[in-house]
């Protein structure tokens, strides 16, 4: 029997026993779909994180009171006990970092309330920025203008808003020159940011940016720690030198003792990516392990169905052997059939996994990216499961004595 004939018989068997086929393929479908969905999400989020971080620049470093990524409660408690970073710290770094091309400062309130007339927007990001921070965040203003140094120096009540604020407060009308209330304080809208969309279910356009000096005046400089961002002249040694200068300035200002750890966190984009890679890698391994269980269950079901098939086709096997078929021919036939069954499950699983991933992307904005290598790996894994779990039934069929098989009554 040639390859095409074996595949045809396998497909006809699947079609003739639809319910049994669905139950047989279910484990493989779930396993492959889980693998494809996880890989699609991990690739999409990795690409998104890399894009967002590298858009800040590989030569940028960020200084905060505590690390942006806290992995345990001890780190959180220790970080909260540290002294806040202040505007005086920012100015000291700005003046003293000779290898920084620019230094910016920023702070964010995650629960701002914005209002215009009878319209309001809750849980908006209110960001206090130095004029340089707009460059760090690659803020593109599509209408009006961005914040400038004069706004910051005079703590002007001006704001740049995101597209969600435009939609919620102004209904799409021109917002430039209009006055909005930000947590009760009046600000004049001077600019509108480019639409960024959403990710992980959270909008990137629900914000208002005001001068950091106005932010600290309104919300209070006490119990508010700013984040300082510095840009070096390049990656490698220039970045390390700029970070060392910043570290020395802040350690001196904060009276950190020699040999003791920094009382602040200084991080680069590479460190953020490294942390994310470790987190996503652990998540990927855990999900692959769960998917592997489904594949094993699916393989066992395939083996069971193939054993049933051997029993049902005992006389057919006897006739084939009586007509000259060798044991290897029978073995190959059943291996092809089991791998075809698993491959069909793999194809369905790939389509289902992609559909689930893209559906979630449309629903909540979670980034996803389909990779050809993942599709190929899904097909390879499913076919391998069919071959591995089809060996025992195939060997059993190949060892049947033709005389005994011809006498077998179903």
VENMOTA-V411123 format. One line per field, one symbol per residue. psi: psi as a letter, one per 40 degrees, with the letter a starting at -180 (. if undefined). Layout:
# VENMOTA-V411123
psi->???
This chain:
# VENMOTA-V411123
psi->hiddddddddddddddgdddddddeddddddddddddddddddddddddddddeddheehihhidiiehheiddddddddeiiihidddddddddegdehdihiiiihhefihiihbeiihifihhhhiiddddddefhhheiaiiiidddddefigiihiidddddddefeiheheihihhfehhihheihiiheaiifehieegihhihdddddddehdifhhihhhihieiibdddddddddddddddddefhiheiiifihhiiddddddddddddddddddddddddddddddddddddddddddddfdddddddddeehidddddddddddddddddddddddddddddddddddddeehiihhhdddddddddddddddddeeddddddddehhdddddehh.
